[in-house]
Amino acid sequence: MPGKDWYLGVKEKQLGPYSERRVVATVAAGKLKDSTRVWAEGMDDWLPIWDIPRFAQARPQPAAPAQATACAVAVAPRDARGSSRATRRRAPARRASSS
């Protein structure tokens, strides 16, 4: 592969020729998309760039997702009906009626 001139197919345009070193640097910089196709002399057809091992190895890895952190949350206890004691209102006390 060293010494080959590579052509890139980007947005239906043919770009190049580029040296393998330049394509690897462009890949490592994250400037090429999954839809990019490549071709070099001796190849039967254009291939997705990630099908070429040298370019796939240079592909930047996605950042790992952030770790979830535990946090304490105070929750008001709930009664059998599902309402919290903090928000449940008590019925007003009944006054004795004078008759």
N, CA, C and O atoms as a GROMACS GRO file, in nm:
protein
  396
    1MET      N    1   0.080  -0.120   0.000
    1MET     CA    2   0.000   0.000   0.000
    1MET      C    3   0.085   0.127   0.000
    1MET      O    4   0.043   0.225  -0.062
    2PRO      N    5   0.199   0.131   0.066
    2PRO     CA    6   0.276   0.257   0.061
    2PRO      C    7   0.308   0.293  -0.082
    2PRO      O    8   0.336   0.207  -0.166
    3GLY      N    9   0.304   0.422  -0.109
    3GLY     CA   10   0.335   0.469  -0.242
    3GLY      C   11   0.215   0.479  -0.334
    3GLY      O   12   0.226   0.535  -0.443
    4LYS      N   13   0.100   0.426  -0.292
    4LYS     CA   14  -0.020   0.435  -0.375
    4LYS      C   15  -0.076   0.575  -0.368
    4LYS      O   16  -0.066   0.644  -0.266
    5ASP      N   17  -0.136   0.615  -0.477
    5ASP     CA   18  -0.215   0.737  -0.479
    5ASP      C   19  -0.360   0.698  -0.457
    5ASP      O   20  -0.412   0.608  -0.524
    6TRP      N   21  -0.425   0.765  -0.364
    6TRP     CA   22  -0.563   0.734  -0.328
    6TRP      C   23  -0.655   0.846  -0.374
    6TRP      O   24  -0.621   0.964  -0.367
    7TYR      N   25  -0.771   0.804  -0.421
    7TYR     CA   26  -0.875   0.899  -0.460
    7TYR      C   27  -0.991   0.882  -0.361
    7TYR      O   28  -1.023   0.770  -0.321
    8LEU      N   29  -1.051   0.993  -0.324
    8LEU     CA   30  -1.163   0.990  -0.231
    8LEU      C   31  -1.290   1.028  -0.304
    8LEU      O   32  -1.292   1.119  -0.386
    9GLY      N   33  -1.396   0.957  -0.272
    9GLY     CA   34  -1.528   0.991  -0.322
    9GLY      C   35  -1.605   1.054  -0.209
    9GLY      O   36  -1.646   0.987  -0.114
   10VAL      N   37  -1.624   1.187  -0.218
   10VAL     CA   38  -1.693   1.261  -0.113
   10VAL      C   39  -1.806   1.340  -0.177
   10VAL      O   40  -1.783   1.420  -0.268
   11LYS      N   41  -1.929   1.318  -0.130
   11LYS     CA   42  -2.046   1.389  -0.183
   11LYS      C   43  -2.050   1.383  -0.336
   11LYS      O   44  -2.070   1.485  -0.403
   12GLU      N   45  -2.032   1.265  -0.388
   12GLU     CA   46  -2.038   1.239  -0.533
   12GLU      C   47  -1.932   1.314  -0.613
   12GLU      O   48  -1.946   1.331  -0.734
   13LYS      N   49  -1.826   1.358  -0.546
   13LYS     CA   50  -1.714   1.420  -0.616
   13LYS      C   51  -1.590   1.335  -0.597
   13LYS      O   52  -1.570   1.276  -0.490
   14GLN      N   53  -1.508   1.329  -0.698
   14GLN     CA   54  -1.381   1.257  -0.689
   14GLN      C   55  -1.272   1.357  -0.653
   14GLN      O   56  -1.251   1.456  -0.722
   15LEU      N   57  -1.202   1.329  -0.543
   15LEU     CA   58  -1.093   1.415  -0.498
   15LEU      C   59  -0.963   1.337  -0.497
   15LEU      O   60  -0.963   1.217  -0.468
   16GLY      N   61  -0.854   1.401  -0.529
   16GLY     CA   62  -0.726   1.334  -0.525
   16GLY      C   63  -0.653   1.352  -0.656
   16GLY      O   64  -0.702   1.421  -0.746
   17PRO      N   65  -0.540   1.291  -0.668
   17PRO     CA   66  -0.486   1.185  -0.582
   17PRO      C   67  -0.421   1.241  -0.455
   17PRO      O   68  -0.369   1.353  -0.452
   18TYR      N   69  -0.426   1.157  -0.350
   18TYR     CA   70  -0.363   1.189  -0.222
   18TYR      C   71  -0.272   1.074  -0.183
   18TYR      O   72  -0.298   0.959  -0.216
   19SER      N   73  -0.165   1.107  -0.113
   19SER     CA   74  -0.076   1.002  -0.062
   19SER      C   75  -0.148   0.930   0.052
   19SER      O   76  -0.238   0.984   0.116
   20GLU      N   77  -0.107   0.808   0.077
   20GLU     CA   78  -0.164   0.731   0.188
   20GLU      C   79  -0.145   0.807   0.319
   20GLU      O   80  -0.235   0.812   0.402
   21ARG      N   81  -0.027   0.866   0.336
   21ARG     CA   82   0.003   0.941   0.458
   21ARG      C   83  -0.098   1.055   0.479
   21ARG      O   84  -0.146   1.077   0.590
   22ARG      N   85  -0.131   1.125   0.370
   22ARG     CA   86  -0.226   1.236   0.382
   22ARG      C   87  -0.367   1.186   0.413
   22ARG      O   88  -0.439   1.248   0.491
   23VAL      N   89  -0.407   1.075   0.353
   23VAL     CA   90  -0.539   1.018   0.381
   23VAL      C   91  -0.545   0.974   0.527
   23VAL      O   92  -0.645   0.999   0.595
   24VAL      N   93  -0.440   0.908   0.576
   24VAL     CA   94  -0.436   0.864   0.716
   24VAL      C   95  -0.448   0.984   0.809
   24VAL      O   96  -0.521   0.979   0.908
   25ALA      N   97  -0.376   1.092   0.779
   25ALA     CA   98  -0.381   1.212   0.863
   25ALA      C   99  -0.521   1.273   0.862
   25ALA      O  100  -0.570   1.321   0.964
   26THR      N  101  -0.586   1.272   0.747
   26THR     CA  102  -0.721   1.326   0.736
   26THR      C  103  -0.819   1.240   0.814
   26THR      O  104  -0.909   1.292   0.881
   27VAL      N  105  -0.803   1.109   0.806
   27VAL     CA  106  -0.886   1.016   0.883
   27VAL      C  107  -0.865   1.040   1.032
   27VAL      O  108  -0.962   1.053   1.107
   28ALA      N  109  -0.740   1.046   1.076
   28ALA     CA  110  -0.708   1.063   1.218
   28ALA      C  111  -0.763   1.195   1.272
   28ALA      O  112  -0.795   1.205   1.391
   29ALA      N  113  -0.775   1.295   1.187
   29ALA     CA  114  -0.830   1.425   1.229
   29ALA      C  115  -0.983   1.423   1.235
   29ALA      O  116  -1.046   1.521   1.275
   30GLY      N  117  -1.043   1.311   1.196
   30GLY     CA  118  -1.188   1.298   1.202
   30GLY      C  119  -1.261   1.376   1.095
   30GLY      O  120  -1.377   1.414   1.113
   31LYS      N  121  -1.195   1.401   0.983
   31LYS     CA  122  -1.253   1.485   0.878
   31LYS      C  123  -1.328   1.408   0.770
   31LYS      O  124  -1.384   1.469   0.679
   32LEU      N  125  -1.330   1.276   0.778
   32LEU     CA  126  -1.399   1.197   0.675
   32LEU      C  127  -1.519   1.127   0.737
   32LEU      O  128  -1.516   1.084   0.852
   33LYS      N  129  -1.624   1.116   0.658
   33LYS     CA  130  -1.748   1.056   0.706
   33LYS      C  131  -1.758   0.910   0.664
   33LYS      O  132  -1.680   0.861   0.583
   34ASP      N  133  -1.854   0.842   0.723
   34ASP     CA  134  -1.876   0.701   0.690
   34ASP      C  135  -1.910   0.681   0.542
   34ASP      O  136  -1.886   0.574   0.487
   35SER      N  137  -1.965   0.782   0.479
   35SER     CA  138  -2.004   0.770   0.338
   35SER      C  139  -1.886   0.785   0.242
   35SER      O  140  -1.903   0.766   0.121
   36THR      N  141  -1.768   0.820   0.292
   36THR     CA  142  -1.651   0.838   0.206
   36THR      C  143  -1.610   0.704   0.145
   36THR      O  144  -1.605   0.602   0.213
   37ARG      N  145  -1.581   0.707   0.015
   37ARG     CA  146  -1.534   0.588  -0.055
   37ARG      C  147  -1.395   0.617  -0.109
   37ARG      O  148  -1.360   0.732  -0.134
   38VAL      N  149  -1.316   0.511  -0.129
   38VAL     CA  150  -1.178   0.528  -0.177
   38VAL      C  151  -1.152   0.434  -0.294
   38VAL      O  152  -1.216   0.330  -0.311
   39TRP      N  153  -1.054   0.476  -0.373
   39TRP     CA  154  -1.010   0.394  -0.484
   39TRP      C  155  -0.863   0.424  -0.509
   39TRP      O  156  -0.817   0.537  -0.494
   40ALA      N  157  -0.789   0.319  -0.546
   40ALA     CA  158  -0.649   0.332  -0.587
   40ALA      C  159  -0.627   0.240  -0.706
   40ALA      O  160  -0.702   0.144  -0.728
   41GLU      N  161  -0.525   0.270  -0.783
   41GLU     CA  162  -0.495   0.189  -0.901
   41GLU      C  163  -0.479   0.043  -0.860
   41GLU      O  164  -0.415   0.012  -0.759
   42GLY      N  165  -0.538  -0.046  -0.939
   42GLY     CA  166  -0.531  -0.189  -0.910
   42GLY      C  167  -0.657  -0.241  -0.841
   42GLY      O  168  -0.677  -0.362  -0.833
   43MET      N  169  -0.742  -0.151  -0.791
   43MET     CA  170  -0.867  -0.192  -0.727
   43MET      C  171  -0.975  -0.206  -0.834
   43MET      O  172  -0.978  -0.130  -0.931
   44ASP      N  173  -1.064  -0.304  -0.816
   44ASP     CA  174  -1.173  -0.326  -0.911
   44ASP      C  175  -1.280  -0.218  -0.901
   44ASP      O  176  -1.339  -0.178  -1.002
   45ASP      N  177  -1.306  -0.170  -0.780
   45ASP     CA  178  -1.416  -0.076  -0.760
   45ASP      C  179  -1.387   0.012  -0.639
   45ASP      O  180  -1.294  -0.016  -0.562
   46TRP      N  181  -1.465   0.116  -0.622
   46TRP     CA  182  -1.456   0.202  -0.504
   46TRP      C  183  -1.505   0.124  -0.383
   46TRP      O  184  -1.599   0.045  -0.392
   47LEU      N  185  -1.441   0.146  -0.270
   47LEU     CA  186  -1.479   0.080  -0.145
   47LEU      C  187  -1.504   0.183  -0.036
   47LEU      O  188  -1.448   0.293  -0.040
   48PRO      N  189  -1.589   0.147   0.062
   48PRO     CA  190  -1.601   0.235   0.179
   48PRO      C  191  -1.463   0.250   0.244
   48PRO      O  192  -1.387   0.154   0.253
   49ILE      N  193  -1.433   0.369   0.289
   49ILE     CA  194  -1.299   0.396   0.342
   49ILE      C  195  -1.263   0.302   0.458
   49ILE      O  196  -1.146   0.267   0.474
   50TRP      N  197  -1.362   0.262   0.538
   50TRP     CA  198  -1.332   0.179   0.656
   50TRP      C  199  -1.306   0.034   0.618
   50TRP      O  200  -1.268  -0.046   0.704
   51ASP      N  201  -1.325  -0.004   0.489
   51ASP     CA  202  -1.290  -0.138   0.444
   51ASP      C  203  -1.141  -0.153   0.419
   51ASP      O  204  -1.092  -0.264   0.402
   52ILE      N  205  -1.068  -0.042   0.417
   52ILE     CA  206  -0.922  -0.046   0.400
   52ILE      C  207  -0.862  -0.047   0.540
   52ILE      O  208  -0.871   0.053   0.612
   53PRO      N  209  -0.799  -0.158   0.582
   53PRO     CA  210  -0.751  -0.171   0.720
   53PRO      C  211  -0.666  -0.053   0.769
   53PRO      O  212  -0.682  -0.008   0.882
   54ARG      N  213  -0.577  -0.004   0.685
   54ARG     CA  214  -0.488   0.106   0.728
   54ARG      C  215  -0.568   0.230   0.766
   54ARG      O  216  -0.534   0.300   0.862
   55PHE      N  217  -0.673   0.259   0.691
   55PHE     CA  218  -0.755   0.376   0.719
   55PHE      C  219  -0.847   0.350   0.839
   55PHE      O  220  -0.870   0.439   0.921
   56ALA      N  221  -0.900   0.230   0.848
   56ALA     CA  222  -0.987   0.196   0.962
   56ALA      C  223  -0.910   0.205   1.094
   56ALA      O  224  -0.965   0.248   1.195
   57GLN      N  225  -0.784   0.164   1.093
   57GLN     CA  226  -0.702   0.170   1.215
   57GLN      C  227  -0.674   0.314   1.258
   57GLN      O  228  -0.655   0.340   1.377
   58ALA      N  229  -0.671   0.406   1.164
   58ALA     CA  230  -0.642   0.546   1.196
   58ALA      C  231  -0.767   0.621   1.241
   58ALA      O  232  -0.758   0.735   1.289
   59ARG      N  233  -0.882   0.558   1.228
   59ARG     CA  234  -1.010   0.622   1.262
   59ARG      C  235  -1.014   0.655   1.411
   59ARG      O  236  -0.988   0.568   1.494
   60PRO      N  237  -1.048   0.780   1.446
   60PRO     CA  238  -1.057   0.815   1.588
   60PRO      C  239  -1.172   0.740   1.654
   60PRO      O  240  -1.279   0.722   1.595
   61GLN      N  241  -1.149   0.697   1.776
   61GLN     CA  242  -1.252   0.626   1.850
   61GLN      C  243  -1.347   0.727   1.913
   61GLN      O  244  -1.304   0.833   1.958
   62PRO      N  245  -1.477   0.695   1.916
   62PRO     CA  246  -1.571   0.787   1.978
   62PRO      C  247  -1.542   0.799   2.128
   62PRO      O  248  -1.495   0.704   2.190
   63ALA      N  249  -1.571   0.914   2.183
   63ALA     CA  250  -1.550   0.937   2.326
   63ALA      C  251  -1.640   0.844   2.405
   63ALA      O  252  -1.755   0.819   2.367
   64ALA      N  253  -1.588   0.793   2.516
   64ALA     CA  254  -1.667   0.706   2.602
   64ALA      C  255  -1.778   0.788   2.666
   64ALA      O  256  -1.758   0.904   2.699
   65PRO      N  257  -1.896   0.728   2.683
   65PRO     CA  258  -2.004   0.802   2.747
   65PRO      C  259  -1.968   0.836   2.891
   65PRO      O  260  -1.898   0.761   2.958
   66ALA      N  261  -2.017   0.947   2.937
   66ALA     CA  262  -1.990   0.990   3.074
   66ALA      C  263  -2.051   0.890   3.171
   66ALA      O  264  -2.160   0.838   3.148
   67GLN      N  265  -1.979   0.865   3.278
   67GLN     CA  266  -2.028   0.774   3.381
   67GLN      C  267  -2.141   0.841   3.459
   67GLN      O  268  -2.131   0.959   3.494
   68ALA      N  269  -2.245   0.767   3.485
   68ALA     CA  270  -2.353   0.820   3.567
   68ALA      C  271  -2.303   0.828   3.711
   68ALA      O  272  -2.234   0.738   3.759
   69THR      N  273  -2.338   0.934   3.778
   69THR     CA  274  -2.297   0.948   3.917
   69THR      C  275  -2.418   0.933   4.007
   69THR      O  276  -2.528   0.978   3.974
   70ALA      N  277  -2.397   0.870   4.117
   70ALA     CA  278  -2.506   0.850   4.212
   70ALA      C  279  -2.524   0.978   4.292
   70ALA      O  280  -2.428   1.045   4.329
   71CYS      N  281  -2.648   1.011   4.318
   71CYS     CA  282  -2.675   1.126   4.403
   71CYS      C  283  -2.792   1.091   4.492
   71CYS      O  284  -2.883   1.017   4.453
   72ALA      N  285  -2.789   1.144   4.612
   72ALA     CA  286  -2.896   1.117   4.707
   72ALA      C  287  -3.010   1.213   4.680
   72ALA      O  288  -2.991   1.333   4.659
   73VAL      N  289  -3.130   1.158   4.679
   73VAL     CA  290  -3.249   1.239   4.659
   73VAL      C  291  -3.345   1.207   4.772
   73VAL      O  292  -3.378   1.091   4.796
   74ALA      N  293  -3.388   1.310   4.841
   74ALA     CA  294  -3.484   1.289   4.949
   74ALA      C  295  -3.622   1.272   4.887
   74ALA      O  296  -3.666   1.354   4.807
   75VAL      N  297  -3.688   1.165   4.926
   75VAL     CA  298  -3.821   1.138   4.875
   75VAL      C  299  -3.915   1.126   4.992
   75VAL      O  300  -3.887   1.054   5.088
   76ALA      N  301  -4.025   1.195   4.985
   76ALA     CA  302  -4.124   1.187   5.092
   76ALA      C  303  -4.191   1.051   5.086
   76ALA      O  304  -4.224   1.003   4.978
   77PRO      N  305  -4.212   0.989   5.202
   77PRO     CA  306  -4.279   0.858   5.204
   77PRO      C  307  -4.421   0.870   5.148
   77PRO      O  308  -4.484   0.976   5.158
   78ARG      N  309  -4.470   0.764   5.089
   78ARG     CA  310  -4.604   0.765   5.030
   78ARG      C  311  -4.695   0.669   5.106
   78ARG      O  312  -4.650   0.567   5.160
   79ASP      N  313  -4.823   0.703   5.110
   79ASP     CA  314  -4.918   0.614   5.176
   79ASP      C  315  -4.970   0.513   5.074
   79ASP      O  316  -4.924   0.511   4.959
   80ALA      N  317  -5.064   0.430   5.113
   80ALA     CA  318  -5.115   0.324   5.026
   80ALA      C  319  -5.182   0.379   4.901
   80ALA      O  320  -5.189   0.308   4.801
   81ARG      N  321  -5.231   0.500   4.904
   81ARG     CA  322  -5.297   0.558   4.787
   81ARG      C  323  -5.198   0.621   4.692
   81ARG      O  324  -5.236   0.664   4.583
   82GLY      N  325  -5.069   0.628   4.730
   82GLY     CA  326  -4.968   0.683   4.642
   82GLY      C  327  -4.941   0.831   4.663
   82GLY      O  328  -4.858   0.889   4.593
   83SER      N  329  -5.010   0.894   4.756
   83SER     CA  330  -4.982   1.036   4.778
   83SER      C  331  -4.879   1.048   4.890
   83SER      O  332  -4.873   0.965   4.980
   84SER      N  333  -4.798   1.152   4.881
   84SER     CA  334  -4.694   1.167   4.982
   84SER      C  335  -4.751   1.232   5.106
   84SER      O  336  -4.843   1.313   5.099
   85ARG      N  337  -4.694   1.197   5.218
   85ARG     CA  338  -4.739   1.255   5.345
   85ARG      C  339  -4.715   1.405   5.348
   85ARG      O  340  -4.789   1.480   5.411
   86ALA      N  341  -4.612   1.447   5.279
   86ALA     CA  342  -4.578   1.590   5.280
   86ALA      C  343  -4.684   1.672   5.208
   86ALA      O  344  -4.704   1.789   5.242
   87THR      N  345  -4.750   1.615   5.111
   87THR     CA  346  -4.847   1.693   5.034
   87THR      C  347  -4.992   1.660   5.072
   87THR      O  348  -5.084   1.730   5.031
   88ARG      N  349  -5.010   1.554   5.149
   88ARG     CA  350  -5.146   1.516   5.188
   88ARG      C  351  -5.199   1.614   5.291
   88ARG      O  352  -5.130   1.647   5.387
   89ARG      N  353  -5.319   1.659   5.270
   89ARG     CA  354  -5.380   1.751   5.366
   89ARG      C  355  -5.474   1.674   5.456
   89ARG      O  356  -5.544   1.581   5.415
   90ARG      N  357  -5.474   1.716   5.578
   90ARG     CA  358  -5.566   1.653   5.672
   90ARG      C  359  -5.700   1.725   5.667
   90ARG      O  360  -5.708   1.846   5.646
   91ALA      N  361  -5.800   1.648   5.684
   91ALA     CA  362  -5.934   1.707   5.689
   91ALA      C  363  -5.944   1.792   5.816
   91ALA      O  364  -5.892   1.753   5.920
   92PRO      N  365  -6.007   1.906   5.806
   92PRO     CA  366  -6.019   1.989   5.926
   92PRO      C  367  -6.099   1.916   6.034
   92PRO      O  368  -6.188   1.836   6.004
   93ALA      N  369  -6.065   1.944   6.158
   93ALA     CA  370  -6.135   1.879   6.269
   93ALA      C  371  -6.281   1.927   6.269
   93ALA      O  372  -6.310   2.043   6.242
   94ARG      N  373  -6.370   1.835   6.299
   94ARG     CA  374  -6.512   1.871   6.300
   94ARG      C  375  -6.545   1.936   6.434
   94ARG      O  376  -6.501   1.894   6.541
   95ARG      N  377  -6.622   2.035   6.422
   95ARG     CA  378  -6.668   2.102   6.545
   95ARG      C  379  -6.801   2.038   6.586
   95ARG      O  380  -6.886   2.003   6.504
   96ALA      N  381  -6.814   2.027   6.710
   96ALA     CA  382  -6.940   1.974   6.759
   96ALA      C  383  -7.048   2.077   6.734
   96ALA      O  384  -7.032   2.195   6.763
   97SER      N  385  -7.157   2.031   6.680
   97SER     CA  386  -7.263   2.125   6.652
   97SER      C  387  -7.348   2.144   6.778
   97SER      O  388  -7.373   2.049   6.853
   98SER      N  389  -7.389   2.261   6.798
   98SER     CA  390  -7.472   2.288   6.916
   98SER      C  391  -7.617   2.292   6.872
   98SER      O  392  -7.657   2.379   6.794
   99SER      N  393  -7.696   2.199   6.922
   99SER     CA  394  -7.836   2.197   6.886
   99SER      C  395  -7.921   2.205   7.008
   99SER      O  396  -8.044   2.205   6.998
   0.00000   0.00000   0.00000
